[in-house]
Amino acid sequence: MADSTHGTFADVLACASAALRPLCEHLRATIRELHPQCVEVVWPRQKIASFGVGPKKMTEHYCYLQVHAAHINLGFYRGAELPDPQGLLEGTGKALRHVKLADVAATKRAPVQALLRAV
């Protein structure tokens, strides 16, 4: 979905360092593999690609990836409700939680995969 507010996944990759681009691509592929019918919406100014069942961020999306200088946040809009026995999720808000990831190997760990499957 691209318009004056939204962009494309290429916009997210353009925000990421060369070292983080493979991580962004891998996360996106993993989310799409686990949730093939997901809707992707990109907000370039926020450096976010968000995924859900429709275009509405806070009511229809379940996870997002956000680019930072040294890591990618894999975030969950209702993360406070997710089972997290490993204590990976960070955040203190009412609903949002995230996991900081710095490489592709981290996304393949069972607890991260379990969070993605639980949404």
N, CA, C and O atoms as a printed pandas DataFrame, in Angstrom:
     atom_number atom_name residue_name chain_id  residue_number  x_coord  y_coord  z_coord
0              1         N          MET        A               1    0.855   -1.165    0.000
1              2        CA          MET        A               1    0.000    0.000    0.000
2              3         C          MET        A               1    0.903    1.230    0.000
3              4         O          MET        A               1    1.585    1.479    0.994
4              5         N          ALA        A               2    0.928    1.991   -1.061
5              6        CA          ALA        A               2    1.752    3.191   -1.144
6              7         C          ALA        A               2    0.892    4.390   -1.509
7              8         O          ALA        A               2    0.143    4.352   -2.485
8              9         N          ASP        A               3    1.000    5.452   -0.723
9             10        CA          ASP        A               3    0.364    6.736   -0.999
10            11         C          ASP        A               3    1.196    7.793   -0.297
11            12         O          ASP        A               3    2.358    7.541    0.019
12            13         N          SER        A               4    0.636    8.970   -0.044
13            14        CA          SER        A               4    1.436   10.029    0.563
14            15         C          SER        A               4    1.853    9.715    1.993
15            16         O          SER        A               4    2.833   10.278    2.482
16            17         N          THR        A               5    1.138    8.836    2.670
17            18        CA          THR        A               5    1.466    8.459    4.041
18            19         C          THR        A               5    2.242    7.145    4.085
19            20         O          THR        A               5    3.149    6.966    4.898
20            21         N          HIS        A               6    1.871    6.244    3.204
21            22        CA          HIS        A               6    2.444    4.900    3.212
22            23         C          HIS        A               6    3.511    4.760    2.143
23            24         O          HIS        A               6    3.583    5.543    1.196
24            25         N          GLY        A               7    4.327    3.752    2.322
25            26        CA          GLY        A               7    5.376    3.480    1.355
26            27         C          GLY        A               7    5.407    2.004    1.017
27            28         O          GLY        A               7    4.402    1.302    1.126
28            29         N          THR        A               8    6.569    1.550    0.607
29            30        CA          THR        A               8    6.770    0.146    0.259
30            31         C          THR        A               8    7.864   -0.429    1.159
31            32         O          THR        A               8    8.547    0.300    1.877
32            33         N          PHE        A               9    8.008   -1.718    1.104
33            34        CA          PHE        A               9    9.029   -2.355    1.924
34            35         C          PHE        A               9   10.428   -1.860    1.547
35            36         O          PHE        A               9   11.328   -1.842    2.387
36            37         N          ALA        A              10   10.608   -1.465    0.303
37            38        CA          ALA        A              10   11.890   -0.904   -0.123
38            39         C          ALA        A              10   12.235    0.349    0.689
39            40         O          ALA        A              10   13.409    0.631    0.928
40            41         N          ASP        A              11   11.209    1.101    1.112
41            42        CA          ASP        A              11   11.448    2.272    1.951
42            43         C          ASP        A              11   12.001    1.876    3.318
43            44         O          ASP        A              11   12.858    2.566    3.870
44            45         N          VAL        A              12   11.511    0.767    3.858
45            46        CA          VAL        A              12   12.020    0.273    5.141
46            47         C          VAL        A              12   13.473   -0.162    4.975
47            48         O          VAL        A              12   14.326    0.161    5.801
48            49         N          LEU        A              13   13.740   -0.891    3.909
49            50        CA          LEU        A              13   15.116   -1.339    3.663
50            51         C          LEU        A              13   16.062   -0.156    3.487
51            52         O          LEU        A              13   17.215   -0.217    3.913
52            53         N          ALA        A              14   15.590    0.909    2.869
53            54        CA          ALA        A              14   16.426    2.090    2.666
54            55         C          ALA        A              14   16.797    2.753    3.986
55            56         O          ALA        A              14   17.823    3.428    4.072
56            57         N          CYS        A              15   15.972    2.566    5.016
57            58        CA          CYS        A              15   16.251    3.131    6.345
58            59         C          CYS        A              15   17.250    2.299    7.131
59            60         O          CYS        A              15   17.883    2.791    8.066
60            61         N          ALA        A              16   17.389    1.036    6.747
61            62        CA          ALA        A              16   18.234    0.102    7.495
62            63         C          ALA        A              16   19.670    0.132    6.984
63            64         O          ALA        A              16   19.926    0.367    5.803
64            65         N          SER        A              17   20.584   -0.110    7.894
65            66        CA          SER        A              17   21.981   -0.249    7.488
66            67         C          SER        A              17   22.137   -1.514    6.650
67            68         O          SER        A              17   21.275   -2.394    6.676
68            69         N          ALA        A              18   23.220   -1.600    5.921
69            70        CA          ALA        A              18   23.482   -2.784    5.098
70            71         C          ALA        A              18   23.486   -4.055    5.950
71            72         O          ALA        A              18   23.057   -5.115    5.494
72            73         N          ALA        A              19   23.971   -3.944    7.181
73            74        CA          ALA        A              19   24.035   -5.111    8.069
74            75         C          ALA        A              19   22.647   -5.570    8.515
75            76         O          ALA        A              19   22.443   -6.754    8.782
76            77         N          LEU        A              20   21.696   -4.643    8.596
77            78        CA          LEU        A              20   20.357   -4.996    9.083
78            79         C          LEU        A              20   19.367   -5.361    7.975
79            80         O          LEU        A              20   18.306   -5.914    8.264
80            81         N          ARG        A              21   19.686   -5.068    6.736
81            82        CA          ARG        A              21   18.754   -5.353    5.637
82            83         C          ARG        A              21   18.405   -6.839    5.524
83            84         O          ARG        A              21   17.232   -7.164    5.338
84            85         N          PRO        A              22   19.383   -7.761    5.629
85            86        CA          PRO        A              22   19.009   -9.180    5.574
86            87         C          PRO        A              22   18.056   -9.571    6.702
87            88         O          PRO        A              22   17.179  -10.412    6.511
88            89         N          LEU        A              23   18.225   -8.968    7.863
89            90        CA          LEU        A              23   17.339   -9.241    8.989
90            91         C          LEU        A              23   15.924   -8.770    8.674
91            92         O          LEU        A              23   14.961   -9.490    8.936
92            93         N          CYS        A              24   15.790   -7.579    8.119
93            94        CA          CYS        A              24   14.469   -7.066    7.729
94            95         C          CYS        A              24   13.799   -8.001    6.731
95            96         O          CYS        A              24   12.628   -8.352    6.879
96            97         N          GLU        A              25   14.549   -8.394    5.724
97            98        CA          GLU        A              25   14.003   -9.277    4.689
98            99         C          GLU        A              25   13.610  -10.627    5.267
99           100         O          GLU        A              25   12.569  -11.180    4.913
100          101         N          HIS        A              26   14.441  -11.154    6.154
101          102        CA          HIS        A              26   14.135  -12.452    6.765
102          103         C          HIS        A              26   12.890  -12.369    7.653
103          104         O          HIS        A              26   12.037  -13.256    7.608
104          105         N          LEU        A              27   12.786  -11.319    8.451
105          106        CA          LEU        A              27   11.605  -11.164    9.299
106          107         C          LEU        A              27   10.335  -11.069    8.465
107          108         O          LEU        A              27    9.330  -11.714    8.763
108          109         N          ARG        A              28   10.396  -10.263    7.423
109          110        CA          ARG        A              28    9.231  -10.128    6.546
110          111         C          ARG        A              28    8.854  -11.477    5.947
111          112         O          ARG        A              28    7.678  -11.842    5.947
112          113         N          ALA        A              29    9.820  -12.215    5.441
113          114        CA          ALA        A              29    9.547  -13.529    4.841
114          115         C          ALA        A              29    8.976  -14.495    5.870
115          116         O          ALA        A              29    8.065  -15.263    5.561
116          117         N          THR        A              30    9.498  -14.463    7.077
117          118        CA          THR        A              30    8.997  -15.348    8.140
118          119         C          THR        A              30    7.555  -15.015    8.488
119          120         O          THR        A              30    6.724  -15.913    8.622
120          121         N          ILE        A              31    7.253  -13.732    8.636
121          122        CA          ILE        A              31    5.884  -13.315    8.953
122          123         C          ILE        A              31    4.939  -13.739    7.835
123          124         O          ILE        A              31    3.853  -14.252    8.104
124          125         N          ARG        A              32    5.339  -13.532    6.598
125          126        CA          ARG        A              32    4.481  -13.908    5.467
126          127         C          ARG        A              32    4.319  -15.421    5.340
127          128         O          ARG        A              32    3.270  -15.906    4.917
128          129         N          GLU        A              33    5.353  -16.153    5.706
129          130        CA          GLU        A              33    5.253  -17.619    5.674
130          131         C          GLU        A              33    4.283  -18.114    6.742
131          132         O          GLU        A              33    3.460  -18.992    6.481
132          133         N          LEU        A              34    4.380  -17.550    7.946
133          134        CA          LEU        A              34    3.497  -17.962    9.037
134          135         C          LEU        A              34    2.070  -17.447    8.864
135          136         O          LEU        A              34    1.117  -18.080    9.317
136          137         N          HIS        A              35    1.927  -16.293    8.207
137          138        CA          HIS        A              35    0.627  -15.645    8.041
138          139         C          HIS        A              35    0.480  -15.215    6.575
139          140         O          HIS        A              35    0.557  -14.024    6.274
140          141         N          PRO        A              36    0.270  -16.173    5.661
141          142        CA          PRO        A              36    0.293  -15.862    4.225
142          143         C          PRO        A              36   -0.763  -14.849    3.771
143          144         O          PRO        A              36   -0.580  -14.202    2.740
144          145         N          GLN        A              37   -1.836  -14.702    4.496
145          146        CA          GLN        A              37   -2.884  -13.761    4.092
146          147         C          GLN        A              37   -2.709  -12.373    4.707
147          148         O          GLN        A              37   -3.597  -11.531    4.579
148          149         N          CYS        A              38   -1.594  -12.125    5.364
149          150        CA          CYS        A              38   -1.417  -10.852    6.066
150          151         C          CYS        A              38   -1.400   -9.662    5.109
151          152         O          CYS        A              38   -1.019   -9.775    3.944
152          153         N          VAL        A              39   -1.820   -8.540    5.635
153          154        CA          VAL        A              39   -1.775   -7.262    4.938
154          155         C          VAL        A              39   -0.556   -6.516    5.465
155          156         O          VAL        A              39   -0.363   -6.431    6.678
156          157         N          GLU        A              40    0.259   -5.981    4.581
157          158        CA          GLU        A              40    1.450   -5.226    4.967
158          159         C          GLU        A              40    1.217   -3.743    4.676
159          160         O          GLU        A              40    0.794   -3.372    3.581
160          161         N          VAL        A              41    1.495   -2.913    5.663
161          162        CA          VAL        A              41    1.421   -1.460    5.489
162          163         C          VAL        A              41    2.739   -0.881    6.006
163          164         O          VAL        A              41    3.212   -1.252    7.081
164          165         N          VAL        A              42    3.321    0.028    5.232
165          166        CA          VAL        A              42    4.611    0.617    5.579
166          167         C          VAL        A              42    4.434    2.106    5.868
167          168         O          VAL        A              42    3.768    2.829    5.127
168          169         N          TRP        A              43    5.044    2.538    6.959
169          170        CA          TRP        A              43    5.113    3.945    7.327
170          171         C          TRP        A              43    6.594    4.348    7.294
171          172         O          TRP        A              43    7.303    4.161    8.283
172          173         N          PRO        A              44    7.065    4.895    6.172
173          174        CA          PRO        A              44    8.492    5.208    6.040
174          175         C          PRO        A              44    9.024    6.177    7.087
175          176         O          PRO        A              44   10.139    5.993    7.575
176          177         N          ARG        A              45    8.260    7.202    7.444
177          178        CA          ARG        A              45    8.757    8.183    8.419
178          179         C          ARG        A              45    8.984    7.550    9.782
179          180         O          ARG        A              45    9.847    8.003   10.534
180          181         N          GLN        A              46    8.227    6.512   10.113
181          182        CA          GLN        A              46    8.395    5.807   11.383
182          183         C          GLN        A              46    9.340    4.619   11.245
183          184         O          GLN        A              46    9.675    3.963   12.232
184          185         N          LYS        A              47    9.764    4.348   10.019
185          186        CA          LYS        A              47   10.651    3.212    9.718
186          187         C          LYS        A              47   10.007    1.891   10.125
187          188         O          LYS        A              47   10.663    1.026   10.705
188          189         N          ILE        A              48    8.719    1.742    9.818
189          190        CA          ILE        A              48    7.938    0.579   10.243
190          191         C          ILE        A              48    7.284   -0.108    9.048
191          192         O          ILE        A              48    6.754    0.543    8.148
192          193         N          ALA        A              49    7.335   -1.430    9.063
193          194        CA          ALA        A              49    6.478   -2.275    8.232
194          195         C          ALA        A              49    5.596   -3.028    9.215
195          196         O          ALA        A              49    6.088   -3.673   10.140
196          197         N          SER        A              50    4.289   -2.939    9.006
197          198        CA          SER        A              50    3.334   -3.495    9.953
198          199         C          SER        A              50    2.475   -4.539    9.247
199          200         O          SER        A              50    2.182   -4.414    8.058
200          201         N          PHE        A              51    2.075   -5.565    9.989
201          202        CA          PHE        A              51    1.373   -6.702    9.396
202          203         C          PHE        A              51    0.106   -7.019   10.171
203          204         O          PHE        A              51    0.095   -6.980   11.401
204          205         N          GLY        A              52   -0.965   -7.335    9.443
205          206        CA          GLY        A              52   -2.213   -7.659   10.107
206          207         C          GLY        A              52   -3.250   -8.228    9.161
207          208         O          GLY        A              52   -2.936   -8.691    8.065
208          209         N          VAL        A              53   -4.486   -8.183    9.611
209          210        CA          VAL        A              53   -5.596   -8.733    8.832
210          211         C          VAL        A              53   -6.285   -7.671    7.996
211          212         O          VAL        A              53   -7.150   -7.990    7.179
212          213         N          GLY        A              54   -5.916   -6.420    8.188
213          214        CA          GLY        A              54   -6.468   -5.303    7.436
214          215         C          GLY        A              54   -5.514   -4.129    7.547
215          216         O          GLY        A              54   -4.434   -4.265    8.122
216          217         N          PRO        A              55   -5.892   -2.974    7.004
217          218        CA          PRO        A              55   -4.966   -1.841    6.959
218          219         C          PRO        A              55   -4.862   -1.010    8.231
219          220         O          PRO        A              55   -3.977   -0.158    8.318
220          221         N          LYS        A              56   -5.721   -1.220    9.214
221          222        CA          LYS        A              56   -5.736   -0.367   10.402
222          223         C          LYS        A              56   -4.709   -0.823   11.424
223          224         O          LYS        A              56   -4.762   -1.941   11.936
224          225         N          LYS        A              57   -3.775    0.074   11.704
225          226        CA          LYS        A              57   -2.605   -0.241   12.521
226          227         C          LYS        A              57   -2.951   -0.811   13.904
227          228         O          LYS        A              57   -2.549   -1.929   14.226
228          229         N          MET        A              58   -3.673   -0.073   14.700
229          230        CA          MET        A              58   -3.862   -0.478   16.095
230          231         C          MET        A              58   -4.994   -1.482   16.309
231          232         O          MET        A              58   -5.042   -2.127   17.355
232          233         N          THR        A              59   -5.895   -1.629   15.357
233          234        CA          THR        A              59   -7.004   -2.562   15.557
234          235         C          THR        A              59   -6.915   -3.824   14.708
235          236         O          THR        A              59   -7.482   -4.856   15.067
236          237         N          GLU        A              60   -6.208   -3.748   13.587
237          238        CA          GLU        A              60   -6.157   -4.912   12.704
238          239         C          GLU        A              60   -4.758   -5.505   12.537
239          240         O          GLU        A              60   -4.610   -6.591   11.977
240          241         N          HIS        A              61   -3.749   -4.813   13.010
241          242        CA          HIS        A              61   -2.386   -5.335   12.878
242          243         C          HIS        A              61   -1.963   -6.056   14.147
243          244         O          HIS        A              61   -2.391   -5.709   15.248
244          245         N          TYR        A              62   -1.112   -7.068   13.975
245          246        CA          TYR        A              62   -0.658   -7.848   15.120
246          247         C          TYR        A              62    0.836   -7.727   15.361
247          248         O          TYR        A              62    1.281   -7.917   16.493
248          249         N          CYS        A              63    1.625   -7.419   14.344
249          250        CA          CYS        A              63    3.062   -7.269   14.578
250          251         C          CYS        A              63    3.662   -6.276   13.594
251          252         O          CYS        A              63    3.049   -5.915   12.589
252          253         N          TYR        A              64    4.876   -5.847   13.911
253          254        CA          TYR        A              64    5.576   -4.891   13.057
254          255         C          TYR        A              64    7.069   -5.085   13.209
255          256         O          TYR        A              64    7.541   -5.681   14.176
256          257         N          LEU        A              65    7.800   -4.571   12.240
257          258        CA          LEU        A              65    9.243   -4.464   12.397
258          259         C          LEU        A              65    9.602   -3.003   12.223
259          260         O          LEU        A              65    9.097   -2.322   11.330
260          261         N          GLN        A              66   10.483   -2.535   13.095
261          262        CA          GLN        A              66   10.890   -1.135   13.098
262          263         C          GLN        A              66   12.407   -1.046   13.096
263          264         O          GLN        A              66   13.082   -1.689   13.899
264          265         N          VAL        A              67   12.928   -0.246   12.190
265          266        CA          VAL        A              67   14.368   -0.095   12.013
266          267         C          VAL        A              67   14.933    0.889   13.037
267          268         O          VAL        A              67   14.400    1.982   13.229
268          269         N          HIS        A              68   16.010    0.482   13.681
269          270        CA          HIS        A              68   16.798    1.335   14.555
270          271         C          HIS        A              68   18.247    1.262   14.072
271          272         O          HIS        A              68   18.549    0.492   13.161
272          273         N          ALA        A              69   19.121    2.027   14.649
273          274        CA          ALA        A              69   20.509    2.091   14.178
274          275         C          ALA        A              69   21.238    0.754   14.290
275          276         O          ALA        A              69   21.946    0.362   13.362
276          277         N          ALA        A              70   21.078    0.052   15.407
277          278        CA          ALA        A              70   21.856   -1.167   15.641
278          279         C          ALA        A              70   21.010   -2.427   15.763
279          280         O          ALA        A              70   21.543   -3.516   15.977
280          281         N          HIS        A              71   19.696   -2.288   15.628
281          282        CA          HIS        A              71   18.824   -3.461   15.762
282          283         C          HIS        A              71   17.493   -3.194   15.074
283          284         O          HIS        A              71   17.212   -2.087   14.613
284          285         N          ILE        A              72   16.687   -4.243   15.023
285          286        CA          ILE        A              72   15.317   -4.160   14.531
286          287         C          ILE        A              72   14.405   -4.542   15.691
287          288         O          ILE        A              72   14.630   -5.551   16.360
288          289         N          ASN        A              73   13.385   -3.738   15.921
289          290        CA          ASN        A              73   12.366   -4.136   16.889
290          291         C          ASN        A              73   11.334   -4.986   16.160
291          292         O          ASN        A              73   10.757   -4.557   15.162
292          293         N          LEU        A              74   11.111   -6.177   16.659
293          294        CA          LEU        A              74    9.987   -6.990   16.238
294          295         C          LEU        A              74    8.923   -6.737   17.287
295          296         O          LEU        A              74    9.023   -7.217   18.417
296          297         N          GLY        A              75    7.909   -5.986   16.912
297          298        CA          GLY        A              75    6.921   -5.552   17.886
298          299         C          GLY        A              75    5.589   -6.253   17.719
299          300         O          GLY        A              75    5.248   -6.754   16.647
300          301         N          PHE        A              76    4.849   -6.271   18.813
301          302        CA          PHE        A              76    3.541   -6.910   18.848
302          303         C          PHE        A              76    2.542   -5.933   19.458
303          304         O          PHE        A              76    2.718   -5.472   20.586
304          305         N          TYR        A              77    1.496   -5.624   18.702
305          306        CA          TYR        A              77    0.515   -4.634   19.141
306          307         C          TYR        A              77   -0.232   -5.054   20.404
307          308         O          TYR        A              77   -0.636   -4.209   21.203
308          309         N          ARG        A              78   -0.412   -6.351   20.578
309          310        CA          ARG        A              78   -1.035   -6.865   21.802
310          311         C          ARG        A              78   -0.058   -7.805   22.525
311          312         O          ARG        A              78   -0.430   -8.865   23.029
312          313         N          GLY        A              79    1.176   -7.374   22.550
313          314        CA          GLY        A              79    2.241   -8.184   23.123
314          315         C          GLY        A              79    2.092   -8.473   24.598
315          316         O          GLY        A              79    2.570   -9.501   25.078
316          317         N          ALA        A              80    1.434   -7.583   25.331
317          318        CA          ALA        A              80    1.237   -7.807   26.763
318          319         C          ALA        A              80    0.384   -9.048   27.017
319          320         O          ALA        A              80    0.424   -9.617   28.108
320          321         N          GLU        A              81   -0.380   -9.466   26.024
321          322        CA          GLU        A              81   -1.246  -10.646   26.153
322          323         C          GLU        A              81   -0.566  -11.941   25.711
323          324         O          GLU        A              81   -1.096  -13.028   25.940
324          325         N          LEU        A              82    0.607  -11.830   25.078
325          326        CA          LEU        A              82    1.263  -13.025   24.547
326          327         C          LEU        A              82    1.980  -13.813   25.637
327          328         O          LEU        A              82    2.534  -13.230   26.568
328          329         N          PRO        A              83    1.968  -15.139   25.518
329          330        CA          PRO        A              83    2.789  -15.935   26.434
330          331         C          PRO        A              83    4.263  -15.671   26.132
331          332         O          PRO        A              83    4.680  -15.712   24.975
332          333         N          ASP        A              84    5.038  -15.403   27.162
333          334        CA          ASP        A              84    6.455  -15.082   26.996
334          335         C          ASP        A              84    7.271  -15.715   28.116
335          336         O          ASP        A              84    7.856  -15.006   28.935
336          337         N          PRO        A              85    7.315  -17.066   28.157
337          338        CA          PRO        A              85    8.015  -17.731   29.263
338          339         C          PRO        A              85    9.508  -17.415   29.324
339          340         O          PRO        A              85   10.113  -17.530   30.390
340          341         N          GLN        A              86   10.109  -17.023   28.211
341          342        CA          GLN        A              86   11.537  -16.693   28.194
342          343         C          GLN        A              86   11.806  -15.245   28.595
343          344         O          GLN        A              86   12.962  -14.863   28.778
344          345         N          GLY        A              87   10.765  -14.442   28.733
345          346        CA          GLY        A              87   10.931  -13.046   29.116
346          347         C          GLY        A              87   11.618  -12.197   28.053
347          348         O          GLY        A              87   12.381  -11.291   28.389
348          349         N          LEU        A              88   11.361  -12.476   26.780
349          350        CA          LEU        A              88   11.987  -11.734   25.690
350          351         C          LEU        A              88   11.365  -10.364   25.448
351          352         O          LEU        A              88   12.051   -9.429   25.035
352          353         N          LEU        A              89   10.076  -10.251   25.704
353          354        CA          LEU        A              89    9.359   -9.032   25.357
354          355         C          LEU        A              89    9.716   -7.872   26.274
355          356         O          LEU        A              89    9.774   -8.016   27.495
356          357         N          GLU        A              90    9.953   -6.721   25.658
357          358        CA          GLU        A              90   10.253   -5.494   26.391
358          359         C          GLU        A              90    9.113   -4.514   26.202
359          360         O          GLU        A              90    8.382   -4.580   25.213
360          361         N          GLY        A              91    8.964   -3.607   27.149
361          362        CA          GLY        A              91    7.952   -2.573   27.065
362          363         C          GLY        A              91    7.115   -2.536   28.322
363          364         O          GLY        A              91    6.961   -3.543   29.012
364          365         N          THR        A              92    6.580   -1.374   28.612
365          366        CA          THR        A              92    5.794   -1.211   29.836
366          367         C          THR        A              92    4.407   -0.642   29.567
367          368         O          THR        A              92    3.646   -0.388   30.501
368          369         N          GLY        A              93    4.077   -0.444   28.303
369          370        CA          GLY        A              93    2.775    0.110   27.954
370          371         C          GLY        A              93    1.651   -0.866   28.226
371          372         O          GLY        A              93    1.875   -2.004   28.638
372          373         N          LYS        A              94    0.451   -0.405   27.991
373          374        CA          LYS        A              94   -0.741   -1.219   28.247
374          375         C          LYS        A              94   -0.800   -2.460   27.339
375          376         O          LYS        A              94   -1.262   -3.518   27.766
376          377         N          ALA        A              95   -0.332   -2.328   26.088
377          378        CA          ALA        A              95   -0.469   -3.436   25.151
378          379         C          ALA        A              95    0.810   -3.750   24.370
379          380         O          ALA        A              95    1.165   -4.921   24.232
380          381         N          LEU        A              96    1.502   -2.745   23.864
381          382        CA          LEU        A              96    2.652   -2.962   22.983
382          383         C          LEU        A              96    3.838   -3.591   23.705
383          384         O          LEU        A              96    4.158   -3.245   24.842
384          385         N          ARG        A              97    4.482   -4.533   23.004
385          386        CA          ARG        A              97    5.737   -5.119   23.467
386          387         C          ARG        A              97    6.607   -5.366   22.245
387          388         O          ARG        A              97    6.100   -5.453   21.126
388          389         N          HIS        A              98    7.917   -5.480   22.452
389          390        CA          HIS        A              98    8.823   -5.731   21.347
390          391         C          HIS        A              98   10.021   -6.560   21.798
391          392         O          HIS        A              98   10.323   -6.664   22.987
392          393         N          VAL        A              99   10.687   -7.142   20.815
393          394        CA          VAL        A              99   11.936   -7.873   21.002
394          395         C          VAL        A              99   12.969   -7.192   20.120
395          396         O          VAL        A              99   12.701   -6.926   18.948
396          397         N          LYS        A             100   14.140   -6.907   20.663
397          398        CA          LYS        A             100   15.227   -6.319   19.875
398          399         C          LYS        A             100   16.028   -7.445   19.236
399          400         O          LYS        A             100   16.479   -8.365   19.918
400          401         N          LEU        A             101   16.201   -7.363   17.911
401          402        CA          LEU        A             101   16.935   -8.379   17.170
402          403         C          LEU        A             101   18.043   -7.711   16.373
403          404         O          LEU        A             101   17.843   -6.652   15.778
404          405         N          ALA        A             102   19.208   -8.335   16.367
405          406        CA          ALA        A             102   20.345   -7.742   15.661
406          407         C          ALA        A             102   20.862   -8.593   14.509
407          408         O          ALA        A             102   21.697   -8.131   13.732
408          409         N          ASP        A             103   20.380   -9.832   14.384
409          410        CA          ASP        A             103   20.834  -10.677   13.284
410          411         C          ASP        A             103   19.794  -11.739   12.964
411          412         O          ASP        A             103   18.882  -11.997   13.749
412          413         N          VAL        A             104   19.949  -12.345   11.803
413          414        CA          VAL        A             104   18.990  -13.347   11.328
414          415         C          VAL        A             104   18.927  -14.542   12.273
415          416         O          VAL        A             104   17.847  -15.085   12.502
416          417         N          ALA        A             105   20.053  -14.957   12.820
417          418        CA          ALA        A             105   20.078  -16.124   13.714
418          419         C          ALA        A             105   19.128  -15.934   14.893
419          420         O          ALA        A             105   18.498  -16.892   15.340
420          421         N          ALA        A             106   19.020  -14.717   15.395
421          422        CA          ALA        A             106   18.141  -14.448   16.538
422          423         C          ALA        A             106   16.681  -14.718   16.198
423          424         O          ALA        A             106   15.910  -15.132   17.063
424          425         N          THR        A             107   16.300  -14.491   14.957
425          426        CA          THR        A             107   14.901  -14.698   14.564
426          427         C          THR        A             107   14.539  -16.172   14.484
427          428         O          THR        A             107   13.366  -16.540   14.535
428          429         N          LYS        A             108   15.557  -17.008   14.357
429          430        CA          LYS        A             108   15.322  -18.445   14.214
430          431         C          LYS        A             108   15.209  -19.164   15.552
431          432         O          LYS        A             108   14.852  -20.341   15.592
432          433         N          ARG        A             109   15.511  -18.468   16.653
433          434        CA          ARG        A             109   15.397  -19.086   17.971
434          435         C          ARG        A             109   13.945  -19.451   18.259
435          436         O          ARG        A             109   13.027  -18.712   17.902
436          437         N          ALA        A             110   13.750  -20.576   18.897
437          438        CA          ALA        A             110   12.404  -21.080   19.177
438          439         C          ALA        A             110   11.516  -20.074   19.906
439          440         O          ALA        A             110   10.348  -19.946   19.537
440          441         N          PRO        A             111   12.004  -19.345   20.930
441          442        CA          PRO        A             111   11.096  -18.405   21.604
442          443         C          PRO        A             111   10.594  -17.273   20.701
443          444         O          PRO        A             111    9.453  -16.835   20.847
444          445         N          VAL        A             112   11.423  -16.797   19.778
445          446        CA          VAL        A             112   10.987  -15.763   18.847
446          447         C          VAL        A             112    9.958  -16.336   17.889
447          448         O          VAL        A             112    8.938  -15.702   17.615
448          449         N          GLN        A             113   10.219  -17.524   17.382
449          450        CA          GLN        A             113    9.264  -18.183   16.492
450          451         C          GLN        A             113    7.928  -18.428   17.204
451          452         O          GLN        A             113    6.865  -18.290   16.599
452          453         N          ALA        A             114    7.988  -18.789   18.478
453          454        CA          ALA        A             114    6.762  -19.037   19.237
454          455         C          ALA        A             114    5.937  -17.757   19.377
455          456         O          ALA        A             114    4.709  -17.799   19.301
456          457         N          LEU        A             115    6.607  -16.621   19.583
457          458        CA          LEU        A             115    5.884  -15.341   19.661
458          459         C          LEU        A             115    5.185  -15.049   18.346
459          460         O          LEU        A             115    4.029  -14.627   18.339
460          461         N          LEU        A             116    5.871  -15.269   17.232
461          462        CA          LEU        A             116    5.270  -15.020   15.919
462          463         C          LEU        A             116    4.094  -15.948   15.638
463          464         O          LEU        A             116    3.128  -15.554   14.986
464          465         N          ARG        A             117    4.177  -17.163   16.123
465          466        CA          ARG        A             117    3.074  -18.104   15.910
466          467         C          ARG        A             117    1.882  -17.788   16.811
467          468         O          ARG        A             117    0.744  -18.120   16.478
468          469         N          ALA        A             118    2.139  -17.153   17.940
469          470        CA          ALA        A             118    1.077  -16.895   18.932
470          471         C          ALA        A             118    0.184  -15.721   18.560
471          472         O          ALA        A             118   -0.900  -15.574   19.125
472          473         N          VAL        A             119    0.617  -14.876   17.613
473          474        CA          VAL        A             119   -0.202  -13.694   17.286
474          475         C          VAL        A             119   -1.405  -14.049   16.474
475          476         O          VAL        A             119   -2.190  -13.170   16.119
